[in-house]
């Protein structure tokens, strides 16, 4: 590879074991949601993160939507969500007819600000959705304590945090439910797909019914509930089984990539990394930084990298600025500073140390510190 070869921000890793399992689905004819790999993936996933139950679905968005439906979220209800997150977190609330209430972001961890969250709780608050943004666990001790005081359900958005933990407990097991995404750029990918985890047997039963049109178990075409078709296919689950077997190695390799990025960039003035709470362990979904220096910006750095054949991604736009979720509350203004200054760098299995070094050398040159 030369210094002019394009480096994508992400790309999936699919090995021969995944291909073999997919071919097994095709050869056997079990290609829809009825095959054995669906059950195997759910059982393996639950065992991996330490949850009693795992319910596979079509996407991370579907996981959030299903979780909210399962606890009866509807018109008149409020659900607290962080202002900085992918829009699916808030969209799932709106799709239930409820109101997403936007919470400020902690400027150091980039996750939900618990003090602001406390101020937002009302008699209409039915759930809190902490997002473990860019693989960094939110303050789950404080969030679950607050929720417990007010009888509020906690639904963890773990789309970016599979393998992250707090006090050796994986994200997705600290709230009533955890919601995961298996999109192509995630730590574990099935192309599209998701999972809901819970330790509540009744919730698990309801989630399974709701994802299958609301159909009663054991009574074909009889519907106890108005449900949805959020079923994962056997082909997707087969890929998931293969990916889950490699997840520890994926996590280790991504961790090494983060350490190398930090080794190169920690001394560069104006480059800021997220903080991780005591007792928490983050995972390196996308290596993300902030640009905080005069006459420098994440946007112009992104342009500079693109000119040198390196892809990158801006941070999510603040929800409060976007039409479906607009909110003028002054506490949210700091989110824009964080959003505008953030950039995610290439992170994927197969990214070489030489490529990371090249990326960091480009960043140093942009920041005025020659490599």
C-alpha positions in Angstrom: 0.0 0.0 0.0 1.3 3.5 -0.9 0.8 6.8 0.7 -1.7 7.7 -1.9 -4.0 4.8 -1.4 -7.5 5.7 -0.1 -8.2 4.8 3.6 -12.0 4.4 4.3 -13.3 5.4 7.7 -14.7 1.9 8.2 -15.2 -1.4 6.4 -16.7 -4.7 7.5 -14.7 -7.8 8.2 -16.2 -11.0 6.9 -14.1 -14.2 7.0 -14.5 -17.7 5.6 -16.3 -19.0 8.6 -19.1 -16.5 8.0 -19.3 -17.4 4.4 -19.5 -21.1 5.3 -22.4 -20.5 7.7 -24.2 -18.3 5.1 -23.8 -21.1 2.5 -25.2 -23.5 5.0 -28.4 -21.3 5.1 -28.6 -21.1 1.4 -28.0 -24.8 0.8 -30.5 -25.9 3.5 -33.2 -23.4 2.4 -33.4 -21.8 5.8 -33.0 -18.2 4.8 -35.8 -16.4 6.6 -36.3 -15.9 10.3 -37.1 -19.5 11.2 -33.6 -21.0 11.0 -31.5 -22.4 13.8 -28.9 -19.7 13.6 -31.3 -17.1 15.0 -31.8 -19.0 18.2 -28.0 -19.8 18.4 -27.1 -16.2 17.9 -29.5 -15.0 20.5 -28.3 -17.6 23.1 -24.7 -16.9 22.4 -25.1 -13.2 22.6 -27.0 -13.3 25.9 -24.3 -15.5 27.3 -21.5 -13.3 26.1 -22.8 -10.1 27.7 -24.3 -11.7 30.8 -28.0 -11.1 30.1 -30.8 -13.6 30.7 -32.4 -13.0 27.3 -31.5 -11.6 23.9 -34.1 -10.9 21.2 -32.8 -10.4 17.7 -34.3 -7.7 15.4 -33.8 -6.1 12.1 -31.8 -3.0 13.2 -30.7 -1.0 16.2 -33.5 1.4 15.5 -36.0 -1.5 15.6 -34.5 -2.6 18.9 -35.1 0.9 20.4 -38.6 1.1 19.0 -39.6 -2.4 20.2 -38.2 -1.7 23.7 -40.3 1.4 24.0 -43.4 -0.3 22.7 -42.9 -3.2 25.1 -43.1 -0.8 28.2 -46.2 1.0 26.8 -44.6 4.3 25.7 -47.2 6.4 23.9 -48.8 9.8 23.6 -48.3 12.1 26.6 -45.2 10.2 27.8 -41.7 11.8 27.9 -38.5 10.0 27.3 -35.1 11.6 28.1 -32.5 11.2 25.5 -29.1 12.9 25.0 -28.8 15.8 22.7 -25.8 14.3 20.9 -26.7 11.0 19.4 -27.7 9.4 16.1 -31.3 10.5 15.4 -32.6 6.9 15.8 -32.6 7.3 19.6 -35.1 10.2 19.3 -36.9 8.8 16.3 -37.9 5.7 18.2 -39.6 7.9 20.8 -41.5 10.0 18.2 -42.6 6.8 16.4 -44.4 5.8 19.6 -46.2 9.2 19.7 -44.2 10.3 22.8 -42.0 13.3 23.4 -38.2 13.0 23.3 -36.8 15.4 26.0 -33.3 16.4 25.1 -30.6 16.3 27.8 -27.3 18.2 27.8 -24.0 16.4 27.2 -21.1 16.0 29.6 -18.3 17.8 27.8 -15.6 15.4 28.9 -17.2 12.0 28.4 -19.5 13.1 25.6 -22.4 11.2 27.2 -25.6 12.2 29.0 -25.2 14.9 31.7 -26.8 13.4 34.8 -27.2 16.7 36.6 -29.2 18.1 33.7 -31.1 14.9 33.4 -32.3 15.3 37.0 -33.8 18.7 36.2 -35.7 17.2 33.3 -37.6 14.5 35.2 -41.4 15.2 35.4 -44.5 13.2 36.2 -44.7 12.3 32.5 -41.1 10.9 32.3 -41.4 7.2 31.6 -37.9 6.3 30.4 -34.4 7.4 30.1 -32.2 6.3 27.1 -28.5 6.8 27.9 -26.4 6.5 24.8 -22.9 5.0 25.2 -21.6 7.4 22.6 -18.6 6.3 20.5 -18.1 3.3 22.7 -17.9 5.3 26.0 -20.2 4.1 28.8 -22.5 6.8 30.3 -22.7 7.2 34.1 -24.9 4.2 34.6 -24.6 4.2 38.4 -26.0 7.7 38.6 -28.6 7.2 35.9 -30.0 3.9 37.3 -30.1 5.5 40.8 -32.0 8.5 39.5 -34.4 6.3 37.5 -34.9 4.0 40.6 -35.9 7.0 42.7 -38.6 8.0 40.2 -39.8 4.6 38.9 -38.4 5.3 35.5 -37.3 2.6 33.0 -33.7 2.7 31.7 -33.2 1.6 28.1 -29.5 1.6 27.2 -28.6 2.5 23.6 -25.6 0.3 23.1 -25.4 0.7 19.3 -21.7 1.7 19.5 -20.7 0.1 22.8 -20.7 -3.7 22.5 -18.0 -4.9 24.8 -17.8 -1.7 26.9 -18.3 -2.1 30.6 -18.8 -0.5 34.0 -17.2 -2.3 37.0 -16.9 -5.4 34.8 -20.6 -5.4 33.8 -21.2 -5.1 30.1 -23.3 -2.3 28.7 -26.7 -3.6 27.9 -27.2 -5.3 31.2 -27.5 -2.4 33.6 -30.9 -1.0 32.6 -34.1 -2.8 32.1 -33.2 -3.3 28.5 -30.2 -2.8 26.2 -30.4 -2.1 22.5 -27.6 -3.0 20.1 -26.9 -2.4 16.4 -25.2 -4.7 13.9 -24.9 -2.2 11.0 -21.9 -2.7 8.7 -19.6 -0.3 10.6 -20.3 -1.6 14.1 -18.1 -3.7 16.3 -20.0 -6.8 15.3 -21.9 -6.7 12.0 -24.6 -8.7 10.3 -25.0 -6.1 7.5 -28.2 -4.8 9.1 -29.6 -6.1 12.4 -30.0 -5.5 16.1 -30.6 -7.0 19.5 -32.6 -6.3 22.6 -31.3 -7.7 25.9 -33.1 -8.0 29.2 -33.2 -9.9 32.4 -37.0 -9.7 32.7 -38.7 -12.9 31.4 -42.0 -11.2 30.9 -40.4 -8.4 28.9 -38.5 -10.9 26.8 -41.8 -12.8 26.0 -43.5 -9.6 25.0 -40.6 -8.5 22.9 -40.7 -11.8 21.0 -44.4 -11.5 20.4 -44.2 -7.8 19.2 -41.3 -8.5 16.7 -43.4 -11.2 15.1 -46.5 -9.2 14.2 -47.9 -9.6 17.7 -48.6 -13.3 17.0 -49.4 -15.5 20.0 -46.7 -18.2 20.6 -48.0 -21.6 19.5 -51.2 -20.2 17.9 -50.4 -19.5 14.3 -52.1 -16.4 12.8 -53.7 -15.4 16.2 -52.6 -12.0 17.3 -52.7 -11.0 21.0 -51.1 -7.6 20.2 -50.6 -5.3 17.3 -47.0 -6.0 16.4 -44.4 -5.5 13.8 -42.2 -7.5 11.5 -38.8 -6.9 13.1 -37.5 -10.5 12.7 -33.8 -11.1 11.9 -33.1 -13.5 9.1 -31.3 -16.8 9.5 -28.6 -15.5 7.1 -28.0 -12.4 9.2 -27.9 -14.5 12.4 -25.4 -16.9 10.8 -23.0 -14.0 10.2 -23.6 -12.9 13.7 -22.7 -16.3 15.2 -19.4 -16.2 13.2 -18.7 -12.5 14.2 -19.5 -13.1 17.9 -16.8 -15.9 18.0 -14.3 -13.3 16.9 -15.5 -10.4 19.0 -12.8 -10.6 21.7 -10.1 -10.4 19.0 -12.0 -7.6 17.2 -12.1 -5.6 20.5 -8.4 -6.3 21.2 -7.3 -5.1 17.7 -9.5 -2.0 17.9 -8.0 -1.3 21.3 -4.5 -1.5 19.9 -5.5 0.9 17.1 -6.7 3.4 19.7 -3.5 3.1 21.7 -1.5 3.8 18.6 -3.6 6.8 17.6 -3.2 8.2 21.2 0.5 7.5 21.2 0.9 9.6 18.1 -1.6 12.4 19.0 -1.7 12.9 22.7 1.1 15.5 22.6 -0.5 17.4 19.8 -1.8 20.8 21.0 -5.5 21.2 20.2 -6.3 17.5 19.9 -8.7 16.4 22.7 -9.8 12.8 23.5 -12.9 11.7 25.5 -12.6 11.0 29.2 -13.6 7.6 30.6 -15.3 7.4 34.0 -13.6 5.6 36.9 -14.5 1.9 36.8 -15.6 2.1 33.1 -13.9 0.5 30.1 -14.7 2.0 26.7 -14.4 0.3 23.3 -13.0 1.8 20.2 -16.0 1.8 17.8 -14.7 4.8 15.8 -11.5 6.6 17.0 -12.9 10.0 17.8 -11.2 13.2 18.6 -12.0 16.9 19.1 -10.2 19.8 17.4 -9.9 22.6 19.9 -7.4 25.2 18.7 -7.5 28.7 17.3 -7.9 28.9 13.5 -8.3 25.1 13.3 -11.6 23.1 13.0 -12.8 19.6 12.6 -14.4 20.5 9.3 -11.2 21.9 7.7 -9.3 18.9 9.1 -11.8 16.6 7.5 -11.3 18.4 4.2 -7.5 18.2 4.6 -7.6 14.5 5.2 -9.9 13.9 2.2 -7.5 15.8 0.0 -4.9 13.2 1.1 -7.1 10.2 0.5 -8.2 9.6 4.1 -11.9 9.3 4.9 -13.3 10.6 8.2 -16.7 11.4 9.7 -18.1 14.5 11.5 -19.8 14.1 14.9 -23.6 13.9 14.9 -25.5 17.2 14.6 -27.1 18.2 17.9 -30.7 17.0 17.9 -31.9 20.4 19.2 -31.0 22.1 16.0 -32.9 19.6 13.7 -36.5 20.2 12.7 -38.2 17.1 14.2 -36.6 17.7 17.7 -36.0 21.5 17.9 -35.4 22.8 21.4 -34.2 26.3 22.4 -33.2 25.4 25.9 -29.9 27.2 26.8 -28.3 24.2 28.5 -28.1 22.5 25.1 -26.0 25.1 23.4 -22.7 23.5 24.5 -23.6 20.4 22.4 -23.0 22.4 19.3 -19.5 23.2 20.4 -18.8 19.5 20.9 -20.5 18.5 17.7 -18.7 21.1 15.6 -15.3 20.2 17.0 -15.6 16.4 16.7 -14.2 14.0 14.1 -14.1 10.2 13.8 -11.0 8.6 12.2 -10.6 5.3 10.3 -11.2 2.3 12.6 -11.7 -1.2 11.3 -10.2 -4.7 11.3 -7.4 -4.7 8.7 -6.3 -1.1 9.3 -2.6 -1.3 9.5 -0.2 0.4 11.9 1.4 2.1 8.9 -1.9 3.5 7.8 -2.6 4.9 11.4 0.9 6.5 11.4 0.2 8.1 8.0 -3.1 9.5 9.3 -1.5 10.9 12.4 1.3 12.5 10.4 -1.3 14.2 8.3 -3.1 15.5 11.4 0.1 16.8 12.9 0.9 18.6 9.7 -2.6 20.2 9.7 -2.2 21.2 13.3 1.1 22.9 12.5 3.3 20.2 14.2 5.3 18.5 11.6 5.7 14.8 12.0 
